[in-house]
Structures are given as structure tokens and as C-alpha cells.
Amino acid sequence: MADIAPDSRFASRFLASPNFDERDGSPVDIVVLHYTGMPEEEAALARLCDPEAKVSSHYVVRESGEIVQLVAEDKRAWHAGVSRWREWTDINARSIGIEIVNPGHDGGCPPFPDVQIEAVIALTRDIATRRHIPRDQVLAHSDIAPQRKQDPGEWFPWERLAAEGVGLWVEPVPPFDEAFEAKPRELDAFVEALATYGYGVELSDPCETKQAIVAAFQRHFRPIRVDGRVDRSSIDTMLRLLMARQAMAAES
């Protein structure tokens, strides 16, 4: 097989995975960041190229900062699984998936090396620039599949990415007013705010579903405490985030 040139100039090579299919014509307007969640880097790469595993991503960012492409950007990689953002449910059809080598929660939540994060920033910024992907649609796997996934984790440095123009971030309001108990109308308002931002949640969802989605929001945007509880810190951070997105839209 002839060598395939990577789509991104930041990828060092193309290691072709058989796990992909054709896109359905949806615009490619989301980047989803994952961690591999496996203890061994080579084993993670092998799994993403194993036809029996039926899983893949467009790119893998190794701990060394090397970027390997597995699936062409114009193909539909299999990384999102059962997921939702806004009204969209086939996130694979409209996204680019980036796997970041890290053993994840099961592996003790080790920090991401600086060189690896620098590579993630360069790659994601390149993809978003070429494909005109808005900053608020650079998402965590946990954002689109909050009842199943926790990656890339609450220790992932979203603030650092945003400082380089990748993703949307606001300074979270620290937890305070520990005695606060949200009233039913405040809980409903927060669920509606989550849905406005893009999370796949409805007022009619069971309490455990809503709690998982609140935790996903916290994991991304208020990571100091991820407990699924609607407290004043989460409410105020969400208000900041919605205002930041409104300002971003006004500038575009």
C-alpha cells in the first residue's frame, strides 16, 4: 500500500485503521477529545487499528507529542459511540476524533505531559482553522456521552488550550455557600441552561441522568469539584460560559 499523506501538517505519519466508513454529508463542525484509557501506548494504537475492536479515531497524540493519523478526515471514524450534542445524535458523522494517550481514571489520573498538550493544541487549532469549527464545539467525550464516559478527565488542561485559542473556557467560580440547596425552579433553569449550551438533556429526564450531565459540565468547566450537584458555583460558572459564548458569536 502506498504511503498516505496525513491531513494535518502536524501529524508525522499515517497508520491506517480499517475502522471507518463514509460520512453522510453532515458538516464536520465538532472536535471530540478523548483519552485512550489504557496503560500501554502501543496497545492503545493496536486496538484502534484492530478490525474486531470496531473503534478508531482520526488522530492519536502520543505522550512524546508525536501525532499519528489513523483515519482520513473525510471519513467517519468510530470514536464517539452513543452520544448527543444539541439535536445531533450521530456525532461520528460530523466530528474529528482525537485520542490522547493517557491511562485515565482507571490508571490513576496521571498528568498529561507538556509536550503532549502542546501537540494537542497545535493539532486541534489546525483542524478547527481549516474546517471553521467554532471554539464552543471543541468538546470532551464526557460532554457528548455523559452517562458513559469521563474522558479526557477533570485534570485535562482546558484553560491552557483556551489560552491558545482552542476551545471555549471561562474562569470557574470557586465553590462557596455550602449550605445552598437549589430550589426546583433553579434546578430546572440549570437543566435548561445545559441544554442551551448543547448538552443532551431534557427537563423530563430522570434525576440520575440530569446528575450525570451536571457532573459532565463540572468535569469540563468547574473541575475542582465534580459531584453532579447544582450549587451556586456551577450556576454562576454556567452564566459566565453562556455570556462568553454570546460574546464569541457577536465577534464572529
PEJORA-V255410 format. One record per residue. N is the residue number from 0. SS is DSSP state (H for helix, E for strand, - for the rest). PSI is psi in radians with two decimals (999 if undefined). Layout:
n=N ss=SS psi=PSI
n=N ss=SS psi=PSI
//
This chain:
n=0 ss=- psi=2.34
n=1 ss=- psi=2.63
n=2 ss=- psi=2.44
n=3 ss=- psi=2.27
n=4 ss=- psi=2.31
n=5 ss=- psi=2.67
n=6 ss=- psi=-0.60
n=7 ss=- psi=2.42
n=8 ss=- psi=-0.20
n=9 ss=- psi=-0.19
n=10 ss=- psi=2.36
n=11 ss=- psi=-0.46
n=12 ss=E psi=2.92
n=13 ss=E psi=1.99
n=14 ss=- psi=1.70
n=15 ss=- psi=2.16
n=16 ss=- psi=2.48
n=17 ss=- psi=-0.03
n=18 ss=- psi=1.44
n=19 ss=E psi=2.92
n=20 ss=E psi=-3.00
n=21 ss=E psi=2.55
n=22 ss=- psi=2.82
n=23 ss=- psi=0.17
n=24 ss=- psi=-0.08
n=25 ss=- psi=2.60
n=26 ss=- psi=2.51
n=27 ss=- psi=1.75
n=28 ss=- psi=0.34
n=29 ss=E psi=2.46
n=30 ss=E psi=2.26
n=31 ss=E psi=2.18
n=32 ss=E psi=2.33
n=33 ss=E psi=2.86
n=34 ss=E psi=2.73
n=35 ss=- psi=-0.54
n=36 ss=- psi=0.44
n=37 ss=- psi=2.56
n=38 ss=- psi=-0.42
n=39 ss=- psi=2.27
n=40 ss=H psi=-0.83
n=41 ss=H psi=-0.61
n=42 ss=H psi=-0.64
n=43 ss=H psi=-0.77
n=44 ss=H psi=-0.74
n=45 ss=H psi=-0.70
n=46 ss=H psi=-0.68
n=47 ss=H psi=-0.24
n=48 ss=- psi=0.10
n=49 ss=- psi=2.05
n=50 ss=- psi=-0.46
n=51 ss=- psi=-0.43
n=52 ss=- psi=-0.50
n=53 ss=- psi=0.73
n=54 ss=- psi=2.59
n=55 ss=- psi=3.04
n=56 ss=- psi=2.91
n=57 ss=- psi=-0.67
n=58 ss=E psi=2.69
n=59 ss=E psi=2.32
n=60 ss=E psi=1.99
n=61 ss=- psi=2.88
n=62 ss=- psi=-0.50
n=63 ss=- psi=-0.19
n=64 ss=- psi=-0.14
n=65 ss=- psi=2.43
n=66 ss=E psi=2.18
n=67 ss=E psi=2.27
n=68 ss=E psi=2.37
n=69 ss=- psi=-0.54
n=70 ss=- psi=2.38
n=71 ss=- psi=2.52
n=72 ss=- psi=-0.46
n=73 ss=- psi=0.08
n=74 ss=E psi=2.83
n=75 ss=E psi=1.80
n=76 ss=E psi=2.85
n=77 ss=- psi=1.36
n=78 ss=- psi=-0.45
n=79 ss=- psi=-0.60
n=80 ss=- psi=-2.75
n=81 ss=- psi=2.06
n=82 ss=- psi=2.92
n=83 ss=- psi=2.44
n=84 ss=E psi=2.28
n=85 ss=- psi=-2.26
n=86 ss=- psi=0.06
n=87 ss=E psi=2.35
n=88 ss=- psi=-0.35
n=89 ss=- psi=1.38
n=90 ss=H psi=-0.53
n=91 ss=H psi=-0.59
n=92 ss=H psi=-0.39
n=93 ss=H psi=0.37
n=94 ss=E psi=2.84
n=95 ss=E psi=2.23
n=96 ss=E psi=2.30
n=97 ss=E psi=2.06
n=98 ss=E psi=2.24
n=99 ss=E psi=2.12
n=100 ss=- psi=2.04
n=101 ss=- psi=2.34
n=102 ss=- psi=-0.22
n=103 ss=- psi=-2.77
n=104 ss=H psi=-0.75
n=105 ss=H psi=-0.36
n=106 ss=H psi=0.26
n=107 ss=- psi=0.16
n=108 ss=- psi=0.91
n=109 ss=- psi=2.65
n=110 ss=- psi=2.65
n=111 ss=- psi=2.24
n=112 ss=- psi=2.58
n=113 ss=H psi=-0.77
n=114 ss=H psi=-0.55
n=115 ss=H psi=-0.77
n=116 ss=H psi=-0.67
n=117 ss=H psi=-0.68
n=118 ss=H psi=-0.70
n=119 ss=H psi=-0.77
n=120 ss=H psi=-0.86
n=121 ss=H psi=-0.79
n=122 ss=H psi=-0.86
n=123 ss=H psi=-0.70
n=124 ss=H psi=-0.68
n=125 ss=H psi=-0.83
n=126 ss=H psi=-0.84
n=127 ss=H psi=-0.64
n=128 ss=H psi=-0.83
n=129 ss=H psi=-0.59
n=130 ss=H psi=0.10
n=131 ss=- psi=0.82
n=132 ss=- psi=2.19
n=133 ss=- psi=2.68
n=134 ss=H psi=-0.59
n=135 ss=H psi=0.09
n=136 ss=H psi=0.42
n=137 ss=E psi=1.87
n=138 ss=E psi=2.78
n=139 ss=E psi=2.64
n=140 ss=H psi=-0.64
n=141 ss=H psi=-0.41
n=142 ss=H psi=-0.66
n=143 ss=H psi=-0.23
n=144 ss=- psi=1.04
n=145 ss=- psi=-0.37
n=146 ss=- psi=-0.16
n=147 ss=- psi=-0.51
n=148 ss=- psi=2.64
n=149 ss=- psi=-0.05
n=150 ss=- psi=2.68
n=151 ss=- psi=0.19
n=152 ss=- psi=2.78
n=153 ss=- psi=-0.22
n=154 ss=- psi=0.03
n=155 ss=- psi=2.36
n=156 ss=- psi=1.21
n=157 ss=H psi=-0.63
n=158 ss=H psi=-0.71
n=159 ss=H psi=-0.70
n=160 ss=H psi=-0.81
n=161 ss=H psi=-0.59
n=162 ss=H psi=-0.37
n=163 ss=- psi=0.26
n=164 ss=- psi=0.27
n=165 ss=- psi=2.02
n=166 ss=- psi=2.89
n=167 ss=- psi=2.36
n=168 ss=- psi=2.54
n=169 ss=- psi=2.72
n=170 ss=- psi=2.08
n=171 ss=- psi=2.54
n=172 ss=- psi=2.17
n=173 ss=- psi=2.62
n=174 ss=- psi=2.40
n=175 ss=- psi=3.08
n=176 ss=- psi=1.11
n=177 ss=- psi=-0.37
n=178 ss=- psi=-0.09
n=179 ss=- psi=2.33
n=180 ss=- psi=2.04
n=181 ss=- psi=2.35
n=182 ss=- psi=2.81
n=183 ss=H psi=-0.71
n=184 ss=H psi=-0.56
n=185 ss=H psi=-0.66
n=186 ss=H psi=-0.78
n=187 ss=H psi=-0.72
n=188 ss=H psi=-0.64
n=189 ss=H psi=-0.71
n=190 ss=H psi=-0.74
n=191 ss=H psi=-0.63
n=192 ss=H psi=-0.71
n=193 ss=H psi=-0.80
n=194 ss=H psi=-0.66
n=195 ss=H psi=-0.69
n=196 ss=H psi=-0.56
n=197 ss=- psi=-0.24
n=198 ss=- psi=2.50
n=199 ss=- psi=1.37
n=200 ss=- psi=2.57
n=201 ss=- psi=2.67
n=202 ss=- psi=-0.50
n=203 ss=- psi=-0.07
n=204 ss=- psi=2.66
n=205 ss=- psi=2.73
n=206 ss=H psi=-0.67
n=207 ss=H psi=-0.54
n=208 ss=H psi=-0.81
n=209 ss=H psi=-0.72
n=210 ss=H psi=-0.70
n=211 ss=H psi=-0.64
n=212 ss=H psi=-0.62
n=213 ss=H psi=-0.75
n=214 ss=H psi=-0.66
n=215 ss=H psi=-0.74
n=216 ss=H psi=-0.81
n=217 ss=H psi=-0.71
n=218 ss=H psi=-0.62
n=219 ss=H psi=-0.80
n=220 ss=H psi=-0.26
n=221 ss=- psi=1.10
n=222 ss=- psi=-0.17
n=223 ss=- psi=-0.47
n=224 ss=- psi=2.05
n=225 ss=- psi=1.68
n=226 ss=- psi=-0.04
n=227 ss=- psi=0.15
n=228 ss=- psi=2.32
n=229 ss=- psi=1.69
n=230 ss=- psi=3.09
n=231 ss=H psi=-0.64
n=232 ss=H psi=-0.78
n=233 ss=H psi=-0.73
n=234 ss=H psi=-0.84
n=235 ss=H psi=-0.63
n=236 ss=H psi=-0.70
n=237 ss=H psi=-0.73
n=238 ss=H psi=-0.75
n=239 ss=H psi=-0.73
n=240 ss=H psi=-0.77
n=241 ss=H psi=-0.66
n=242 ss=H psi=-0.67
n=243 ss=H psi=-0.69
n=244 ss=H psi=-0.67
n=245 ss=H psi=-0.73
n=246 ss=H psi=-0.68
n=247 ss=H psi=-0.75
n=248 ss=H psi=-0.64
n=249 ss=H psi=-0.52
n=250 ss=H psi=-0.37
n=251 ss=- psi=999
//
